[in-house]
Amino acid sequence: MNPFFENQLLQTRRQFFGDTGVRLGGAALASMLTMPGLAQGGSSVNPGMPGLPHFAGKAKAVIYLHMNGGPSQLDTWDYKPGLVDQFDKELPKEFLGDRITTMTSGQGRFPVAPSKFKFSQHGECGRWVSELLPHTAGIVDDIAVVKAVHTNAINHDPACTFVMTGSEVSGKPSMGSWISYGLGAETEDLPAFVALTPNFPNGSNAQALFSRMWGPGFLPGRNSGVVLRSGTDPVLYLENPPGVSRTDRRSMLDALGKLNQRGFEKFGDPDTQTRISQYEMAFRMQASVPDLTDLSQEKPATLDLYGDRVKTPGSFASSALLARRLVERGVRMVQIMHRGWDSHGNLPGEMGNQCLDTDQACAGLIKDLKLRGMLDETLVIWGGEFGRTVYCQGKLTRERYGRDHHPKNFCMWMAGGGIKGGTTIGETDDFSYNPVKDKVHVNEINATALHCLGIDHERFTLRHQGLDERLTGVEPMNVIKKILA
């Protein structure tokens, strides 16, 4: 019995022509790539799509600092001094509306909880910043704060899926996958897209992370984010076992590659090509990862920018420095997902720890990139999946309060390639509940990021199940022109 022959006999007419079409399409695409005017970005290992970028972008790479859980805009960037006089007063019903979570919908009262933290003005732009962010306050002239971001989702999983993929529906490609699919990467020894999941402070309320936040969805598997683990061993089983030399491993991969290629030519399964590329990348990473993660090469002054925990493997500080080292080596997108920002009960205590864990490293990353001349070509994005309510969840005192999820407005910031530092866009009402000026959808953040990379988000589409899919969704979205350099 010949399995291949049996497979051919069982094929339907549609499967036959579909398989043949894939092969002919691949041959046609290969010939098109040699045509003038269809330059392809990236390297031979991490190729981009022909015709991209659409125009000369100012950014070459993206570092996304995702504060998973929903940082409170009221306690960081959205200064509302008038709320002090509203302490413990009922939030007016016209603000409350009818969309609140089940965690607070049963409360008898919705008392206003002003921030306990002091705000002061910083930089030439005079931006008001919370005392929770003393280091970030020092770089306000390099960042653009978007104060009235809104999203569709009110719970963590769909909201995180939304901010990372442009849709609440799972199965869509992540932002990093779209970017690596379109632009590839200049590196041949590291993936185009890397995801980092650093440790977070004890006692924080952390949400689960799902692989769809860095997954390729319906894009080729090679565009998936490669997760580098926190700790001393970022990639499990990367080293060869005892008795197997690098030459032996190369010979094994060459033989395996020929077998897989033969299988691909017979069956046309794109996952076979993904496996071939993954084996090759793992081989290259055997040599590149040890050098990448060796922070002893960094000068003491550089380490000082990121704070005391930079030498602790798996810390947010070490991840931020690693992000710089990754883009320095040609990686296109680095996504850092820092958990623990979901403060429902003791927000001052929990958020204080979260900011202490991240503030200096965020500022240090911007300073480090700027000192190396990399900030102008690296886009840095900071933000969560939604904001927090002005009303208290649970018991309210001057020193202790909680805040529920709030999708109607929250704050993010962007810096670097293509972004005008020292700018602010968006305003909210007196209770930081609803946007009143220049509100921005999360997919407009994504549209702006693509623009900085030289990609027109409306033209960057892929036909899938009868729909021209794109990172920014099918509804009209605009680039945030007011913060562009």
For each residue, the residues with C-beta under 8 A, 3 or more apart:
1: 6
2: 5 6
3: 6 7
4: 7 8 266
5: 2 8 9
6: 1 2 3 9 10
7: 3 4 10 11 267
8: 4 5 11
9: 5 6
10: 6 7
11: 7 8 15 16 19
12: 15 16
13: 16 17
14: 17 18
15: 11 12 18 19
16: 11 12 13 19 20
17: 13 14 20 21
18: 14 15 21 22
19: 11 15 16 22 23 267 268
20: 16 17 23 24
21: 17 18 24 25
22: 18 19 25 26 268
23: 19 20 26 27 268
24: 20 21 27 28
25: 21 22 28 29
26: 22 23 29 30
27: 23 24 30 31
28: 24 25 31 32
29: 25 26 32 33
30: 26 27 33 34
31: 27 28 34 35
32: 28 29 35 38 50
33: 29 30 38 40 50
34: 30 31
35: 31 32 38
36:
37:
38: 32 33 35 50 51
39: 50 51
40: 33 47 48 49 50 184
41: 47 48 49 52 53 183 184
42: 46 47 48 183 184 185 186 192 332
43: 46 47 184 185 186 187 188 330
44: 47 188
45: 187 188 189 277 280 281 284
46: 42 43 180 184 185 186 187 188 191 192 332
47: 40 41 42 43 44 184
48: 40 41 42 52 181 182 183 184
49: 40 41 52 181 182 183 184
50: 32 33 38 39 40
51: 38 39 54
52: 41 48 49 182 183 454 455 460
53: 41 56 57 182 183 453 454 455
54: 51 454 455 456 459 460
55: 454 456
56: 53 454
57: 53 60 417 418 451 452 453 454 455
58: 376 377 417 418 452 454 485
59: 62 377 378 379 416 417 418 452 453
60: 57 327 332 377 378 417 453
61: 327 331 332 333 334 377 378 379 417
62: 59 175 176 179 332 333 334 378 379 380 381 449 453
63: 323 324 327 333 334 336 365 378 379 380 381
64: 175 176 333 334 335 336 380 381
65: 320 336 338 358 362 365 380 381 382 383
66: 160 163 164 335 336 337 338 383 384 385
67: 70 71 338 341 354 358 382 383 384
68: 156 160 206 207 209 337 338 339 340 341 384 385
69: 156 204 205 206 207 339 340 341 342 343 384 385
70: 67 156 159 341 342 384 385 386 387 388 405 406 410
71: 67 75 76 341 351 354 383 384 387 388 410 411
72: 75 76 115 343 347 351 387 388 403
73: 76 77 78 147 387 388 409 410 411 428 432
74: 78 80 83 114 115 387 388 390 403 432
75: 71 72 115 116 117 130 132 347 348 351 388
76: 71 72 73 129 130 132 133 355 411
77: 73 128 129 130 145 147 411 413
78: 73 74 147 409 411 428 432
79: 119 128 130
80: 74 83 114 115 390 430 431 432
81: 84 119
82: 85 86 430
83: 74 80 86 87 112 114 115 390 430 431
84: 81 87 114
85: 82
86: 82 83 89 112 114 431
87: 83 84 111 112 113 114 398
88: 111 112 396
89: 86 111 112
90: 109 110 111 112
91: 95 96 110 111 112 390 391 431 433
92: 95 96 431
93: 96
94:
95: 91 92 429 431 433 434
96: 91 92 93 100 110 391
97: 100
98:
99: 154 407
100: 96 97 104 105 389 404
101: 104 105 154 155 404 405
102: 105 106
103: 344 393 404 405
104: 100 101 107 110 389 391 393 404
105: 100 101 102
106: 102
107: 104 110 393
108:
109: 90
110: 90 91 96 104 107 391 392
111: 87 88 89 90 91 391 392 396
112: 83 86 87 88 89 90 91 390 391 392 431
113: 87 390 391 392 396 401 403
114: 74 80 83 84 86 87
115: 72 74 75 80 83 119 130
116: 75 348 398 399 401
117: 75 130 131 132 348
118: 130 131
119: 79 81 115 128 129 130 131
120: 128 129 131 137
121: 126 127 128 129
122: 126 127 129 137 138 140
123: 126 127 137 138 140 141 422
124: 141 422
125: 140 141 422 423 424
126: 121 122 123
127: 121 122 123 137 140 145 422 424
128: 77 79 119 120 121
129: 76 77 119 120 121 122 133 136 137 140
130: 75 76 77 79 115 117 118 119 133
131: 117 118 119 120 134
132: 75 76 117 351 352 355 359
133: 76 129 130 136 137 355 359
134: 131 137 138 359
135: 138 139 359 360 362 363 364
136: 129 133 139 140 143 359 362 363
137: 120 122 123 127 129 133 134 140
138: 122 123 134 135 363
139: 135 136 142 143 363 366 367 415
140: 122 123 125 127 129 136 137 143 145 422
141: 123 124 125 421 422
142: 139 366 370 375 415 421 422
143: 136 139 140 366 382 413 414 415 419 421 422
144: 413 414 415 419 420 421 422 423 424 425 483
145: 77 127 140 411 412 413 423 424 425
146: 149 411 412 413 414 424 425 426 440 445 480 483
147: 73 77 78 409 411 424 425 426 427 428
148: 409 425 426 427 428 435 436 437 438 439 440
149: 146 383 387 409 410 411 412 426 439 440 441 442 445
150: 407 408 409 410 435 439 440 441 442
151: 159 162 163 385 386 407 410 441 442
152: 162 168 407
153: 158 159 161 162 168 385 386 407
154: 99 101 159 386 405 407
155: 101 158 159 405
156: 68 69 70 159 160 207 342 385 405
157: 160 161 207 208 210
158: 153 155 161 162 168
159: 70 151 153 154 155 156 162 163 168 385 386 405 407
160: 66 68 156 157 163 164 207 209 210 213 385
161: 153 157 158 164 165 167 168 169 170 172 210 212 213
162: 151 152 153 158 159 165 166 167 168 385 442
163: 66 151 159 160 383 384 385 442 445
164: 66 160 161 174 175 212 213 214 335
165: 161 162 172 173 174 175 212 213 217 471
166: 162 172 175 442 443 446 470 471 472 473
167: 161 162 172 473
168: 152 153 158 159 161 162
169: 161 172
170: 161 210 212
171: 212 217 218
172: 161 165 166 167 169 212 217 218 469
173: 165 177 178 181 215 216 217 218 219 223 471
174: 164 165 177 178 212 213 214 215 216 217 225 335
175: 62 64 164 165 166 178 179 333 335 446 449 471
176: 62 64 179 180 193 195 214 225 332 333 335
177: 173 174 180 181 193 214 215 216 217 219 223 224 225
178: 173 174 175 181 182 219 223 450 460 471
179: 62 175 176 182 183 192 193 332 333 450 453
180: 46 176 177 183 184 185 191 192 193 223 332 333
181: 48 49 173 177 178 216 219 220 223
182: 48 49 52 53 178 179 455 460
183: 41 42 48 49 52 53 179 180 192 332 453 455
184: 40 41 42 43 46 47 48 49 180 192 332
185: 42 43 46 180 190 191 192 193 330 331 332
186: 42 43 46 330 332
187: 43 45 46 190 192 329 330 331
188: 43 44 45 46 284 330
189: 45 284 285 287 288 329
190: 185 187 194 281 284 285 288 289 292 326 329 330 331
191: 46 180 185 194 225 226 281 285 331
192: 42 46 179 180 183 184 185 187 223 331 332 333
193: 176 177 179 180 185 214 223 224 225 226 331 332 333 334 335
194: 190 191 225 226 227 228 326 331 333 334 335
195: 176 213 214 225 226 227 228 334 335 336 337
196: 227 228 230 319 322 323 334 335 336 337
197: 209 227 229 230 336 337 339
198: 230 314 315 316 318 319 336 337 338
199: 230 314 315 316
200: 204 206 316 338 339 340 354 357
201: 204 340 350 353 354 356 357
202:
203: 349 350 353
204: 69 200 201 339 340 341 342 350 353 354
205: 69 340 342 343 344 350
206: 68 69 200 339 340 342
207: 68 69 156 157 160 339 342
208: 157
209: 68 160 197 213 337 339
210: 157 160 161 170 213
211: 214 215
212: 161 164 165 170 171 172 174 215 217
213: 160 161 164 165 174 195 209 210 335 337
214: 164 174 176 177 193 195 211 224 225 227 335
215: 173 174 177 211 212 224 225
216: 173 174 177 181 219 220 221 222 223 224
217: 165 171 172 173 174 177 212
218: 171 172 173 462 464 469
219: 173 177 178 181 216 223 462
220: 181 216 223 270 273 274
221: 216 224 270 271 274 278
222: 216 273 274 277 278
223: 173 177 178 180 181 192 193 216 219 220
224: 177 193 214 215 216 221
225: 174 176 177 191 193 194 195 214 215 333 335
226: 191 193 194 195 281
227: 194 195 196 197 214
228: 194 195 196 234 235 289 322
229: 197 233 234 235 236 314
230: 196 197 198 199 234 313 314 315 319
231: 234 313 314
232: 313
233: 229 236
234: 228 229 230 231 289 293
235: 228 229 238 285 289
236: 229 233
237:
238: 235 282 285 286 289
239: 286
240: 244 245 246 248 249 286
241: 244
242:
243:
244: 240 241 248 249
245: 240 248 249
246: 240 249 250 286
247: 250 251
248: 240 244 245 251 252
249: 240 244 245 246 252 253 283 286
250: 246 247 253 254 283
251: 247 248 254 255
252: 248 249 255 256
253: 249 250 256 257 279 280 283
254: 250 251 257 258
255: 251 252 258 259
256: 252 253 259 260 279
257: 253 254 260 261 276 279 280
258: 254 255 261 262
259: 255 256 262 263
260: 256 257 263 264 272 275 276
261: 257 258 264 265 272 276
262: 258 259 265 266
263: 259 260 266 267 269 272
264: 260 261 267 268 269 272 273 276
265: 261 262 268
266: 4 262 263
267: 7 19 263 264 272
268: 19 22 23 264 265
269: 263 264 272
270: 220 221 273 274
271: 221 274 275
272: 260 261 263 264 267 269 275 276
273: 220 222 264 270 276 277
274: 220 221 222 270 271 277 278
275: 260 271 272 278 279
276: 257 260 261 264 272 273 279 280
277: 45 222 273 274 280 281
278: 221 222 274 275 281 282
279: 253 256 257 275 276 282 283
280: 45 253 257 276 277 283 284
281: 45 190 191 226 277 278 284 285
282: 238 278 279 285 286
283: 249 250 253 279 280 286
284: 45 188 189 190 280 281 287 288
285: 189 190 191 235 238 281 282 288 289
286: 238 239 240 246 249 282 283 289
287: 189 284 290 291
288: 189 190 284 285 291 292 329
289: 190 228 234 235 238 285 286 292 293
290: 287 293 294
291: 287 288 294
292: 190 288 289 322 325 326 329
293: 234 289 290 322
294: 290 291 297
295: 298 303 310 311 318 321
296:
297: 294
298: 295 302 303 321
299: 302 303
300: 303 304
301: 304 305
302: 298 299 305 306 321 368
303: 295 298 299 300 306 310 311 321
304: 300 301 307
305: 301 302 360 363 364 365 367 368
306: 302 303 309 310 317 318 320 321 360 361 364 365 368
307: 304 310 317 360 361 364
308: 311 317
309: 306 312 315 316 317 318 357 361
310: 295 303 306 307 315 317 318 320 321 361
311: 295 303 308 318
312: 309 315 317 318
313: 230 231 232 318
314: 198 199 229 230 231 318 319
315: 198 199 230 309 310 312 318 319 357
316: 198 199 200 309 319 320 336 338 357 358 361
317: 306 307 308 309 310 312 320 321 360 361 364
318: 198 295 306 309 310 311 312 313 314 315 321 322
319: 196 198 230 314 315 316 322 323 336 338 361
320: 65 306 310 316 317 323 324 336 361 362 364 365
321: 295 298 302 303 306 310 317 318 324 325 361 364 365 368
322: 196 228 292 293 318 319 325 326 334
323: 63 196 319 320 326 327 334 336 365
324: 63 320 321 327 328 365 368 369 372 374
325: 292 321 322 328 329
326: 190 194 292 322 323 329 331 334
327: 60 61 63 323 324 330 331 332 334 374 378
328: 324 325 372 374
329: 187 189 190 288 292 325 326
330: 43 185 186 187 188 190 327
331: 61 185 187 190 191 192 193 194 326 327 334
332: 42 46 60 61 62 176 179 180 183 184 185 186 192 193 327
333: 61 62 63 64 175 176 179 180 192 193 194 225
334: 61 62 63 64 193 194 195 196 322 323 326 327 331
335: 64 66 164 174 175 176 193 194 195 196 213 214 225
336: 63 64 65 66 195 196 197 198 316 319 320 323
337: 66 68 195 196 197 198 209 213
338: 65 66 67 68 198 200 316 319 341 354 357 358
339: 68 69 197 200 204 206 207 209
340: 68 69 200 201 204 205 206 350 353 354
341: 67 68 69 70 71 204 338 351 354 384
342: 69 70 156 204 205 206 207
343: 69 72 205 346 347 350 351 388 402 403
344: 103 205 347 393 394 402 403 404
345: 393 394 402
346: 343 349 350 400 402
347: 72 75 343 344 350 351 388 400 401 402 403
348: 75 116 117 351 352 399 400 401
349: 203 346 352 353 400
350: 201 203 204 205 340 343 346 347 353 354
351: 71 72 75 132 341 343 347 348 354 355
352: 132 348 349 355 356
353: 201 203 204 340 349 350 356 357
354: 67 71 200 201 204 338 340 341 350 351 357 358
355: 76 132 133 351 352 358 359
356: 201 352 353 359
357: 200 201 309 315 316 338 353 354
358: 65 67 316 338 354 355 361 362
359: 132 133 134 135 136 355 356 362 363
360: 135 305 306 307 317 363 364
361: 306 307 309 310 316 317 319 320 321 358 364 365
362: 65 135 136 320 358 359 365 366 382
363: 135 136 138 139 305 359 360 366 367
364: 135 305 306 307 317 320 321 360 361 367 368
365: 63 65 305 306 320 321 323 324 361 362 368 369 380
366: 139 142 143 362 363 369 370 375 380 415 416
367: 139 305 363 364 370 371
368: 302 305 306 321 324 364 365 371 372
369: 324 365 366 372 374 375 378 380 416
370: 142 366 367 373 374 375
371: 367 368
372: 324 328 368 369
373: 370 376
374: 324 327 328 369 370 377 378
375: 142 366 369 370 378 380 415 416 417
376: 58 373 416 417
377: 58 59 60 61 374 416 417
378: 59 60 61 62 63 327 369 374 375 416 417
379: 59 61 62 63 414 415 416 417 418 419 449 452 453
380: 62 63 64 65 365 366 369 375 414 415 416
381: 62 63 64 65 412 413 414 445 449
382: 65 67 143 362 412 413 414
383: 65 66 67 71 149 163 410 411 412 413 445
384: 66 67 68 69 70 71 163 341 387 410 412
385: 66 68 69 70 151 153 156 159 160 162 163
386: 70 151 153 154 159 405 406 407 410
387: 70 71 72 73 74 149 384 405 406 407 408 409 410 411 432
388: 70 71 72 73 74 75 343 347 403 404 405 406 410
389: 100 104 393 403 404 405 406 433
390: 74 80 83 91 112 113 403 431 432 433
391: 91 96 104 110 111 112 113 403 404
392: 110 111 112 113 395 396 401 402 403
393: 103 104 107 344 345 389 401 402 403 404
394: 344 345 401 402
395: 392 400 401
396: 88 111 113 392 400 401
397: 400 401
398: 87 116
399: 116 348
400: 346 347 348 349 395 396 397
401: 113 116 347 348 392 393 394 395 396 397
402: 343 344 345 346 347 392 393 394
403: 72 74 113 343 344 347 388 389 390 391 392 393 406
404: 100 101 103 104 344 388 389 391 393
405: 70 101 103 154 155 156 159 386 387 388 389
406: 70 386 387 388 389 403 409 410 433
407: 99 150 151 152 153 154 159 386 387 410
408: 150 387 433 434 435
409: 73 78 147 148 149 150 387 406 426 428 432 433 434 435 439
410: 70 71 73 149 150 151 383 384 386 387 388 406 407
411: 71 73 76 77 78 145 146 147 149 383 387
412: 145 146 149 381 382 383 384 445
413: 77 143 144 145 146 381 382 383
414: 143 144 146 379 380 381 382 419 445 448 449 483
415: 139 142 143 144 366 375 379 380 419 421
416: 59 366 369 375 376 377 378 379 380 419
417: 57 58 59 60 61 375 376 377 378 379 452 453
418: 57 58 59 379 451 452 484 485
419: 143 144 379 414 415 416 452 483 484 485
420: 144 423 483 484 485
421: 141 142 143 144 415
422: 123 124 125 127 140 141 142 143 144
423: 125 144 145 420 482 483
424: 125 127 144 145 146 147
425: 144 145 146 147 148 438 440 480 482 483
426: 146 147 148 149 409 435 437 438 439 440
427: 147 148 435 436 437 438
428: 73 78 147 148 409 431 432 433 434 435 436
429: 95 432 433 434 435 436
430: 80 82 83
431: 80 83 86 91 92 95 112 390 428
432: 73 74 78 80 387 390 409 428 429
433: 91 95 389 390 406 408 409 428 429
434: 95 408 409 428 429
435: 148 150 408 409 426 427 428 429 438 439
436: 148 427 428 429
437: 148 426 427
438: 148 425 426 427 435 482
439: 148 149 150 409 426 435
440: 146 148 149 150 425 426 444 445 480
441: 149 150 151 444 445 477
442: 149 150 151 162 163 166 445 446
443: 166 446 447 471 472 473 475 477
444: 440 441 447 448 472 477 478 479 480
445: 146 149 163 381 383 412 414 440 441 442 448 449 480
446: 166 175 442 443 449 450 457 471 472 477
447: 443 444 450 451 457 472 477 478 479 480
448: 414 444 445 451 452 479 480 483 484
449: 62 175 379 381 414 445 446 452 453
450: 178 179 446 447 453 455 456 457 460 471 472
451: 57 418 447 448 454 455 456 457 479 484
452: 57 58 59 379 417 418 419 448 449 484
453: 53 57 59 60 62 179 183 379 417 449 450
454: 52 53 54 55 56 57 58 451
455: 52 53 54 57 182 183 450 451 459 460
456: 54 55 450 451 459 460
457: 446 447 450 451 460 470 471 472 477 479
458: 461 470 472
459: 54 455 456
460: 52 54 178 182 450 455 456 457 470 471
461: 458 468 469 470
462: 218 219 468 469 470
463: 466 467 468 469
464: 218 467 469
465:
466: 463
467: 463 464 474
468: 461 462 463 474
469: 172 218 461 462 463 464 474
470: 166 457 458 460 461 462 473 474
471: 165 166 173 175 178 443 446 450 457 460
472: 166 443 444 446 447 450 457 458 477
473: 166 167 443 470 477
474: 467 468 469 470
475: 443
476:
477: 441 443 444 446 447 457 472 473
478: 444 447 481
479: 444 447 448 451 457 484
480: 146 425 440 444 445 447 448 483 484
481: 478 484
482: 423 425 438
483: 144 146 414 419 420 423 425 448 480
484: 418 419 420 448 451 452 479 480 481
485: 58 418 419 420
